[in-house]
Amino acid sequence: MSEAEKTTGIVQEENEKEQISQSYWALVWWKFKKNRTAVVGGVMLAVFYIVCVFFAEFFAPYSKKLESEFIEAHPTGLHWRDEEGNFSLRPFVYGLEKKVDTATRKRTFEIDTTKKYPIYFFVKGEEVKILGFIPTRIHLFGTDPDDPDARIFIMGTDKLGRDLFSRILYGGRISMFIGLFSVVVFLGIGVSLGAISGYYGGATDVVIMRITEFLSAFPQEPLFLALGAAVPITWPSAQVFFMVTILLAIVQWGGLARQVRGLVLAGREEQYVLAAQSFGASDRRIISKHLIPATMSHVIVIATLKIPGMILLETALSYFGLGLVPPTVSWGTLLQDANNIRAIRFAPHLLFTVPFILLAILSYNMLGDGLRDAMDPYSK
């Protein structure tokens, strides 16, 4: 055996010894970092939550309610060179001029190259409240606030002249938070009832399992439509938000409960559980301190793979008008403006919401697949 092979073997042996000496979660983190796809998914999700959920007011150039005369205007592209080929040190957008076709009565907005509006960073604009309680007038980018004619619509405007990019960011806050909060409720119900069912068995197990079978017997799509239609349209947006979150969680907890039940059935016969019982530990302590933590690796993977489904369900319900409704802004309510042939023909930029949804779903799937592999760090 050559010296190089001996050195390689020694290094591999030292790495294996180091892995064995590390804790389970340290091994999980070590294996997760090696999965570049999962890391990219996690980074993209972090960007989504920072930009949409926490600081949408800062990254959006306008508020979600600010209307303008530029109705269904197409995106204003960023330029570095003007029509004469002159280079500008600062990006700019051209102005928009309204045109009306007298024959078809169709209103359009054409680029006016005689008007140039520079783009500034960290500009003062409409006063907003970050996270609902931090007032500020500073936005990441925008045009000259002293020029009332200066506007930037990088993704166009909707039927009321509101900036679509700003509304997509605000809508992402609702949709992604509903997905996350729904899964928290979903985990709370599924893990708790699954652990109780698996630990106690008997009549308790029979009742809980029959409930899960009853819920799974219904087709999900018609059930969601029926439950969404049951929400009164007169309710304020906060109540509708809370109700949609609860409905999404209640209908889907059965599958997780059955999985947790199976894990608890196997775990309750382990030595550490029998030792806790012999020392007089209460059932509540055994379930909460021993059995449920033992299922967390499985539950975390299920959670990351379940959130995309919750986001899609909320989007679908809101799209059909059975979930959140305007003036509440979510990705589903934004897609309502693009649910007809006319919008797709004359205002295709209203579909800019779709790439954001797809990217968020893809990010969660990438992260979930990576966590699923990392939770079994001893596998090859």
C-alpha positions as CSV (number, residue, x, y, z in Angstrom):
1,M,0.0,0.0,0.0
2,S,1.4,3.4,-1.0
3,E,1.9,6.3,1.4
4,A,-0.9,8.3,-0.3
5,E,-3.4,5.4,0.2
6,K,-2.3,5.0,3.9
7,T,-2.8,8.8,4.4
8,T,-6.2,8.7,2.8
9,G,-7.3,5.7,4.9
10,I,-6.1,7.4,8.1
11,V,-8.0,10.6,7.3
12,Q,-11.2,8.7,6.5
13,E,-10.8,6.7,9.8
14,E,-10.4,9.9,11.8
15,N,-13.4,11.5,10.1
16,E,-15.5,8.4,11.0
17,K,-14.3,8.5,14.6
18,E,-15.2,12.3,14.7
19,Q,-18.7,11.7,13.3
20,I,-19.3,8.9,15.9
21,S,-18.2,11.2,18.7
22,Q,-20.6,14.0,17.7
23,S,-24.1,14.4,18.8
24,Y,-27.1,13.4,16.6
25,W,-28.0,17.0,15.7
26,A,-24.4,17.9,15.0
27,L,-24.3,15.0,12.5
28,V,-27.6,16.1,11.0
29,W,-26.2,19.7,10.5
30,W,-23.0,18.3,9.0
31,K,-24.8,16.2,6.5
32,F,-27.3,18.9,5.7
33,K,-24.5,21.4,4.8
34,K,-23.1,18.9,2.3
35,N,-26.4,18.9,0.4
36,R,-26.0,22.0,-1.8
37,T,-29.6,21.8,-3.1
38,A,-31.0,21.8,0.4
39,V,-28.8,24.8,1.4
40,V,-29.9,26.7,-1.7
41,G,-33.6,26.0,-0.8
42,G,-33.0,27.2,2.8
43,V,-31.3,30.4,1.6
44,M,-34.1,31.2,-0.8
45,L,-36.7,30.6,1.9
46,A,-34.7,32.9,4.3
47,V,-34.8,35.6,1.5
48,F,-38.6,35.1,1.1
49,Y,-39.3,35.5,4.8
50,I,-37.0,38.5,5.2
51,V,-38.3,40.3,2.1
52,C,-42.0,39.4,2.3
53,V,-42.9,38.5,5.8
54,F,-40.7,40.8,8.0
55,F,-39.7,43.8,5.9
56,A,-42.1,44.0,3.0
57,E,-42.8,47.7,3.7
58,F,-39.1,48.5,3.3
59,F,-38.5,46.5,0.1
60,A,-41.8,47.5,-1.6
61,P,-41.5,50.9,-3.3
62,Y,-45.2,51.7,-2.6
63,S,-47.9,50.6,-0.1
64,K,-50.3,47.9,-1.1
65,K,-53.2,50.4,-1.3
66,L,-51.6,53.3,-3.2
67,E,-53.6,53.8,-6.4
68,S,-52.5,55.7,-9.5
69,E,-53.9,56.7,-12.9
70,F,-51.7,54.1,-14.6
71,I,-54.3,51.3,-14.8
72,E,-52.9,47.9,-15.9
73,A,-49.8,49.6,-17.1
74,H,-47.1,47.2,-18.4
75,P,-43.8,46.9,-16.5
76,T,-41.4,49.8,-16.8
77,G,-38.0,48.4,-17.7
78,L,-34.8,49.7,-16.0
79,H,-32.3,51.4,-18.4
80,W,-28.7,52.3,-18.2
81,R,-28.5,53.9,-21.7
82,D,-30.9,56.3,-23.3
83,E,-32.2,56.3,-26.9
84,E,-29.1,58.2,-28.1
85,G,-26.8,55.6,-26.6
86,N,-25.6,57.8,-23.7
87,F,-24.6,55.8,-20.6
88,S,-26.1,56.9,-17.3
89,L,-24.3,56.3,-13.9
90,R,-27.7,55.7,-12.3
91,P,-30.4,53.4,-13.6
92,F,-33.6,55.1,-14.8
93,V,-37.1,54.5,-16.1
94,Y,-38.9,56.3,-18.9
95,G,-42.2,58.0,-18.3
96,L,-45.6,56.7,-19.4
97,E,-48.0,58.4,-21.7
98,K,-51.6,57.4,-21.8
99,K,-53.1,56.6,-25.2
100,V,-56.7,55.8,-26.1
101,D,-57.7,54.0,-29.2
102,T,-60.9,55.8,-30.4
103,A,-62.0,52.8,-32.4
104,T,-61.7,50.1,-29.7
105,R,-61.9,52.4,-26.7
106,K,-58.8,50.6,-25.3
107,R,-56.5,52.5,-23.0
108,T,-52.8,51.8,-23.2
109,F,-49.7,53.4,-21.7
110,E,-46.7,53.9,-24.1
111,I,-43.1,54.7,-23.2
112,D,-42.3,58.4,-23.4
113,T,-38.6,58.5,-24.0
114,T,-38.5,62.3,-23.5
115,K,-39.1,61.8,-19.8
116,K,-36.4,60.0,-17.7
117,Y,-36.7,59.3,-14.0
118,P,-33.6,58.2,-12.1
119,I,-33.8,55.4,-9.6
120,Y,-32.5,56.1,-6.1
121,F,-31.8,53.8,-3.2
122,F,-33.0,54.4,0.4
123,V,-35.5,57.0,-0.7
124,K,-38.2,58.7,1.3
125,G,-41.7,57.7,0.3
126,E,-45.1,57.0,1.8
127,E,-45.0,56.4,5.5
128,V,-45.5,52.7,6.4
129,K,-45.0,50.6,9.5
130,I,-42.6,47.7,9.4
131,L,-44.0,44.7,11.3
132,G,-47.0,46.8,12.0
133,F,-45.5,49.1,14.6
134,I,-42.2,50.5,13.4
135,P,-43.0,53.7,11.4
136,T,-40.7,54.7,8.6
137,R,-40.7,56.5,5.3
138,I,-37.5,54.9,4.0
139,H,-37.9,52.4,1.1
140,L,-35.1,50.4,-0.6
141,F,-35.6,52.0,-4.0
142,G,-37.8,54.4,-5.8
143,T,-38.0,57.6,-7.8
144,D,-37.6,61.2,-6.8
145,P,-40.3,61.7,-4.1
146,D,-40.6,65.4,-4.9
147,D,-41.6,64.7,-8.5
148,P,-45.3,63.6,-8.6
149,D,-45.0,62.3,-12.1
150,A,-42.1,60.0,-11.4
151,R,-43.2,56.3,-11.0
152,I,-41.6,53.0,-11.2
153,F,-43.6,49.8,-11.9
154,I,-41.1,47.0,-12.4
155,M,-43.9,44.5,-12.7
156,G,-46.6,46.7,-13.9
157,T,-49.9,47.7,-12.2
158,D,-53.3,46.1,-11.5
159,K,-56.8,47.2,-12.5
160,L,-56.7,50.0,-9.9
161,G,-53.3,51.3,-10.8
162,R,-51.5,49.8,-7.8
163,D,-47.9,48.7,-8.1
164,L,-48.0,44.9,-8.6
165,F,-44.5,44.2,-7.3
166,S,-45.4,45.9,-4.0
167,R,-48.6,43.9,-3.7
168,I,-46.8,40.6,-4.5
169,L,-44.5,41.3,-1.5
170,Y,-47.4,42.1,0.8
171,G,-49.3,39.1,-0.5
172,G,-46.3,36.8,0.1
173,R,-46.5,37.8,3.8
174,I,-50.0,36.5,4.2
175,S,-49.6,33.3,2.1
176,M,-46.3,32.2,3.5
177,F,-47.4,33.0,7.1
178,I,-50.6,31.1,6.7
179,G,-48.6,28.1,5.4
180,L,-46.3,28.3,8.3
181,F,-48.9,28.9,11.0
182,S,-51.2,26.2,9.6
183,V,-48.4,23.7,9.8
184,V,-47.8,24.7,13.5
185,V,-51.4,24.1,14.3
186,F,-51.3,20.9,12.2
187,L,-48.3,19.6,14.1
188,G,-49.8,20.5,17.5
189,I,-52.9,18.5,16.8
190,G,-51.3,15.6,14.9
191,V,-48.3,15.1,17.2
192,S,-50.4,15.4,20.4
193,L,-53.2,13.1,19.4
194,G,-50.8,10.6,17.7
195,A,-48.7,10.4,20.9
196,I,-51.7,9.9,23.1
197,S,-53.1,7.3,20.9
198,G,-49.9,5.3,20.7
199,Y,-49.0,5.5,24.4
200,Y,-52.4,4.7,25.9
201,G,-53.8,2.3,23.3
202,G,-57.1,0.7,24.0
203,A,-60.3,2.7,23.6
204,T,-58.4,6.0,23.3
205,D,-56.5,4.6,20.4
206,V,-59.7,3.3,18.7
207,V,-61.5,6.6,19.0
208,I,-58.6,8.7,17.7
209,M,-57.9,6.4,14.8
210,R,-61.5,6.2,13.8
211,I,-61.6,10.0,13.6
212,T,-58.5,10.0,11.4
213,E,-60.2,7.5,9.1
214,F,-63.4,9.6,9.0
215,L,-61.4,12.6,7.9
216,S,-59.5,10.7,5.3
217,A,-62.7,9.3,3.8
218,F,-63.7,12.6,2.3
219,P,-62.1,13.9,-0.9
220,Q,-60.0,16.8,0.1
221,E,-60.7,19.3,-2.6
222,P,-64.5,19.3,-2.3
223,L,-64.1,19.3,1.5
224,F,-61.9,22.4,1.4
225,L,-64.4,24.1,-0.9
226,A,-67.3,23.3,1.4
227,L,-65.5,24.5,4.5
228,G,-64.2,27.7,2.7
229,A,-67.7,28.5,1.5
230,A,-69.0,28.1,5.1
231,V,-66.9,31.1,6.2
232,P,-69.2,34.2,6.3
233,I,-68.2,36.9,3.8
234,T,-69.1,39.5,6.3
235,W,-66.3,38.5,8.7
236,P,-63.3,40.9,8.9
237,S,-60.0,39.8,7.3
238,A,-58.4,38.9,10.6
239,Q,-61.2,36.4,11.4
240,V,-61.1,35.0,7.9
241,F,-57.3,34.6,8.2
242,F,-57.6,32.8,11.5
243,M,-60.4,30.6,10.2
244,V,-58.7,29.6,7.0
245,T,-55.6,28.7,9.1
246,I,-57.6,26.5,11.4
247,L,-59.5,24.8,8.6
248,L,-56.3,23.9,6.7
249,A,-54.8,22.3,9.9
250,I,-57.9,20.5,11.2
251,V,-58.6,18.6,7.9
252,Q,-55.1,17.3,7.4
253,W,-53.8,16.3,10.9
254,G,-55.0,12.6,10.6
255,G,-52.1,11.4,8.5
256,L,-49.4,12.8,10.8
257,A,-51.2,11.4,13.9
258,R,-51.1,7.9,12.4
259,Q,-47.4,8.2,11.7
260,V,-46.6,9.5,15.2
261,R,-48.7,6.8,16.7
262,G,-46.6,4.1,15.0
263,L,-43.4,5.7,16.3
264,V,-44.7,6.0,19.8
265,L,-45.9,2.4,19.8
266,A,-42.4,1.3,19.1
267,G,-40.8,3.9,21.5
268,R,-42.9,3.1,24.5
269,E,-41.2,-0.3,24.9
270,E,-37.7,1.2,24.9
271,Q,-35.6,1.0,28.0
272,Y,-35.5,4.7,28.8
273,V,-39.3,4.8,28.8
274,L,-39.5,1.8,31.1
275,A,-36.9,3.3,33.3
276,A,-38.9,6.6,33.5
277,Q,-42.0,4.6,34.4
278,S,-40.2,2.7,37.1
279,F,-39.0,6.0,38.7
280,G,-42.6,7.1,38.9
281,A,-42.7,9.7,36.1
282,S,-46.1,10.8,35.1
283,D,-47.6,9.8,31.7
284,R,-47.6,13.5,30.7
285,R,-43.9,13.8,31.4
286,I,-43.1,10.6,29.6
287,I,-45.0,11.7,26.5
288,S,-43.7,15.2,26.4
289,K,-40.1,14.7,27.5
290,H,-39.3,11.3,26.0
291,L,-41.7,10.0,23.4
292,I,-42.5,13.2,21.4
293,P,-38.9,14.4,21.2
294,A,-38.0,11.0,19.8
295,T,-40.3,11.6,16.9
296,M,-39.0,15.1,16.1
297,S,-36.7,14.1,13.3
298,H,-39.6,12.6,11.4
299,V,-42.0,15.5,12.3
300,I,-39.6,18.2,11.1
301,V,-39.3,16.5,7.7
302,I,-43.1,16.2,7.5
303,A,-43.5,19.9,8.4
304,T,-41.1,21.2,5.7
305,L,-42.9,19.0,3.1
306,K,-46.3,20.0,4.3
307,I,-45.9,23.8,4.2
308,P,-45.9,24.0,0.4
309,G,-49.2,22.1,0.3
310,M,-50.7,24.6,2.8
311,I,-49.6,27.6,0.7
312,L,-51.1,26.1,-2.4
313,L,-54.4,25.3,-0.6
314,E,-54.6,28.9,0.7
315,T,-53.8,30.2,-2.8
316,A,-56.5,28.0,-4.4
317,L,-59.2,28.8,-1.9
318,S,-58.5,32.6,-2.2
319,Y,-58.4,32.3,-6.0
320,F,-61.9,30.8,-6.0
321,G,-63.1,33.4,-3.5
322,L,-63.6,30.9,-0.7
323,G,-60.6,31.9,1.4
324,L,-59.2,35.4,1.9
325,V,-61.0,38.1,-0.1
326,P,-60.0,41.6,-1.1
327,P,-58.9,44.0,0.3
328,T,-56.8,41.4,2.1
329,V,-53.8,40.8,-0.1
330,S,-52.4,37.3,-0.6
331,W,-51.0,35.5,-3.6
332,G,-54.4,33.8,-4.1
333,T,-56.4,37.1,-4.2
334,L,-53.8,38.6,-6.6
335,L,-54.4,35.8,-9.0
336,Q,-58.1,36.6,-9.0
337,D,-57.3,39.6,-11.3
338,A,-55.8,37.2,-13.9
339,N,-58.6,34.6,-14.0
340,N,-60.1,35.6,-17.4
341,I,-59.0,35.7,-21.0
342,R,-59.0,39.5,-21.2
343,A,-56.5,39.8,-18.4
344,I,-54.2,37.2,-20.0
345,R,-54.5,38.9,-23.4
346,F,-54.0,42.5,-22.5
347,A,-52.4,42.4,-19.0
348,P,-50.2,39.2,-18.9
349,H,-48.0,40.9,-16.3
350,L,-50.7,40.1,-13.7
351,L,-49.3,36.5,-13.8
352,F,-46.1,37.7,-12.2
353,T,-47.4,36.2,-9.0
354,V,-47.1,32.7,-10.3
355,P,-43.2,32.6,-10.4
356,F,-43.1,33.7,-6.8
357,I,-45.5,30.9,-5.8
358,L,-43.5,28.3,-7.7
359,L,-40.2,29.5,-6.3
360,A,-41.5,29.4,-2.8
361,I,-42.9,25.8,-3.3
362,L,-39.7,24.7,-4.9
363,S,-37.6,26.1,-2.1
364,Y,-39.6,24.2,0.5
365,N,-39.4,21.0,-1.4
366,M,-35.6,21.4,-1.8
367,L,-35.2,22.0,1.9
368,G,-37.5,19.2,2.8
369,D,-35.7,16.7,0.7
370,G,-32.4,17.7,2.2
371,L,-33.7,17.4,5.8
372,R,-35.1,14.0,5.0
373,D,-31.7,12.8,4.0
374,A,-29.9,14.6,6.8
375,M,-32.2,13.2,9.5
376,D,-30.6,9.8,8.8
377,P,-26.9,10.8,9.1
378,Y,-25.6,7.2,9.3
379,S,-27.0,6.2,5.9
380,K,-24.6,6.3,3.0
